[in-house]
């Protein structure tokens, strides 16, 4: 008599995770918990005890995997930025496959920047960065993380503009200007909640980007 699929699944041996796999799963769990605490309490309210509670592990687990609270926070920040830049890379890749004009690329670039910087994860990460940057070594680590994760996305946009005839130095500058303008507007929104004014400012920024690109194509 043939064995049913259910019976087959019961007889299949269960694969045991290796020590490395278990450690990676625990690190992921701890990083997700740290981010949740940062979102709720901010940098100053963060404790490893609260993170352990959220992760459902013993109080000492975070410092077993990370040598200090600062190292744990930096790892959580990198994890947060990796997720954010992953979303941005996907957005850029999807947009760039269907865009055929400079104006379309600039519109999509601004939209991607807004999605990235007007996001709770950016504000949570900013809180950690401001609190952690008092130390020069930490500033260096933050700069390395930011460069490694952010530059590939910016290069995607610049490469596409270049493919449409925009000189590389102009394309790189335009992308930098776009992200800088939106990032500044996002930070300003923490102090002054005036979405209409922010929209107007970003519209002017987009117009400036268009002019910059247009001038480069006419040279």
C-alpha positions in Angstrom: 0.0 0.0 0.0 1.5 3.4 -1.0 2.6 5.7 1.8 0.7 9.0 2.1 2.4 12.3 1.8 1.6 13.1 5.5 3.2 9.8 6.5 6.3 10.6 4.4 6.7 14.0 6.0 6.5 12.4 9.5 9.3 9.9 8.6 11.6 12.5 7.1 14.5 13.2 9.5 14.6 16.7 10.9 17.7 18.6 10.0 19.4 20.1 13.0 20.9 23.5 12.7 24.6 23.9 13.0 26.1 26.1 15.8 26.9 28.8 13.2 23.3 28.8 11.9 21.9 28.9 15.5 24.2 31.8 16.3 23.2 33.7 13.1 19.5 33.2 14.0 20.1 34.5 17.5 22.0 37.6 16.2 19.2 38.3 13.8 16.7 38.0 16.6 18.7 40.3 18.9 19.1 42.9 16.1 15.4 43.0 15.4 14.7 43.4 19.1 17.2 46.2 19.4 15.6 48.1 16.5 12.2 47.7 18.0 13.4 49.2 21.3 15.2 52.0 19.5 11.9 52.8 17.6 10.0 52.9 20.8 12.4 54.5 23.3 15.1 56.1 21.2 18.9 56.1 21.8 18.8 57.4 25.3 16.1 55.0 26.4 17.8 51.9 24.9 18.9 49.2 27.3 20.2 45.7 26.6 17.8 44.4 29.3 14.8 45.7 27.4 16.1 44.3 24.1 16.6 40.9 25.7 13.1 41.1 27.0 11.7 41.9 23.5 13.8 39.1 22.0 12.6 36.6 24.6 16.1 35.7 25.7 18.1 35.9 28.9 19.3 39.3 30.1 22.9 38.6 29.4 22.4 37.3 25.8 23.0 40.6 24.0 26.4 41.1 25.6 27.3 37.5 25.0 27.0 38.1 21.3 28.2 41.8 21.3 31.1 42.9 23.4 29.4 46.1 24.6 26.1 48.1 24.4 27.7 50.4 21.9 28.8 47.5 19.7 25.3 46.1 19.9 23.7 49.5 19.0 26.1 49.9 16.0 25.3 46.4 14.8 21.5 47.2 15.1 22.0 50.5 13.2 23.9 48.6 10.4 21.1 46.1 10.3 18.5 48.9 10.1 20.4 50.6 7.3 20.8 47.4 5.4 17.1 46.9 5.4 16.4 50.5 4.3 19.0 50.4 1.5 17.7 47.0 0.4 14.3 48.6 -0.1 15.9 51.5 -2.0 18.0 49.2 -4.2 14.8 47.2 -5.1 12.9 50.4 -5.8 15.7 51.8 -8.0 16.1 48.5 -9.9 12.4 48.3 -10.6 12.1 51.9 -11.6 15.2 52.0 -13.9 14.0 49.0 -16.0 11.0 51.1 -17.2 12.4 54.6 -17.4 13.6 56.0 -20.7 13.9 59.8 -20.1 16.0 62.0 -17.9 12.9 63.6 -16.4 11.4 60.3 -15.5 14.6 59.2 -13.8 14.8 62.5 -11.8 11.2 62.1 -10.7 11.8 58.5 -9.6 15.1 59.5 -7.9 13.3 62.1 -5.7 10.5 59.7 -4.9 13.1 57.1 -3.8 14.9 59.7 -1.7 11.6 60.7 0.0 10.6 57.1 0.6 14.0 56.5 2.2 14.3 59.6 4.4 10.7 60.3 5.3 10.6 56.9 7.0 10.5 55.9 10.7 13.6 53.8 10.2 15.7 56.8 9.1 14.5 58.9 12.1 15.3 55.9 14.5 18.8 55.5 12.9 19.4 59.3 13.1 18.7 59.2 16.8 21.3 56.5 17.3 23.8 58.3 15.0 23.6 61.6 16.9 23.9 59.8 20.2 26.8 57.6 19.2 28.9 60.1 17.2 30.5 61.7 20.2 33.3 59.2 19.9 35.7 59.6 17.0 36.2 55.8 16.5 32.4 55.4 16.3 32.1 58.3 13.8 34.6 56.4 11.6 32.6 53.2 11.8 29.3 55.1 11.0 31.0 56.7 8.0 32.2 53.3 6.7 28.7 51.8 7.2 27.0 54.7 5.4 29.5 54.6 2.5 29.3 50.9 2.0 25.5 50.7 2.0 24.4 54.0 0.5 26.9 54.5 -2.4 25.8 51.4 -4.5 22.2 52.8 -4.6 23.5 56.3 -5.6 25.7 54.7 -8.3 22.6 52.9 -9.8 20.9 56.2 -10.3 24.0 58.0 -11.6 24.8 55.1 -14.0 21.3 55.3 -15.5 21.6 59.1 -16.0 24.9 58.5 -17.7 23.3 55.9 -20.0 20.9 58.7 -21.1 23.8 60.9 -22.0 24.4 62.9 -18.8 28.2 63.3 -18.1 29.2 61.2 -15.1 30.4 64.1 -12.9 27.1 65.8 -13.4 25.0 62.7 -12.8 26.9 61.9 -9.6 26.4 65.5 -8.4 22.7 65.6 -9.3 22.1 62.3 -7.3 24.1 63.7 -4.3 22.1 66.9 -4.5 18.8 65.1 -4.6 19.5 62.9 -1.6 21.0 65.8 0.4 18.0 68.0 -0.3 15.5 65.4 0.8 17.6 64.3 3.8 17.8 67.9 5.0 14.0 68.4 4.5 13.3 65.2 6.5 15.5 66.4 9.4 13.8 69.9 9.2 10.4 68.2 9.5 11.4 67.0 13.0 11.5 70.7 14.0 8.9 72.3 11.8 5.9 70.3 10.7 5.0 72.1 7.5 4.5 69.5 4.7 3.3 72.1 2.2 6.4 74.1 2.5 8.6 71.0 2.3 6.8 69.9 -0.8 7.3 73.4 -2.4 11.0 73.3 -1.5 11.5 69.8 -2.9 9.7 70.9 -6.1 12.2 73.7 -6.5 15.0 71.3 -5.8 13.7 69.0 -8.6 13.5 72.0 -11.0 17.1 72.9 -10.1 18.2 69.3 -10.9 16.4 69.4 -14.2 18.2 72.7 -15.1 21.5 71.3 -14.1 21.1 68.2 -16.3 19.7 70.2 -19.2 22.6 72.6 -19.1 25.1 69.7 -19.2 23.4 68.1 -22.2 23.6 71.4 -24.1 27.3 71.9 -23.6 
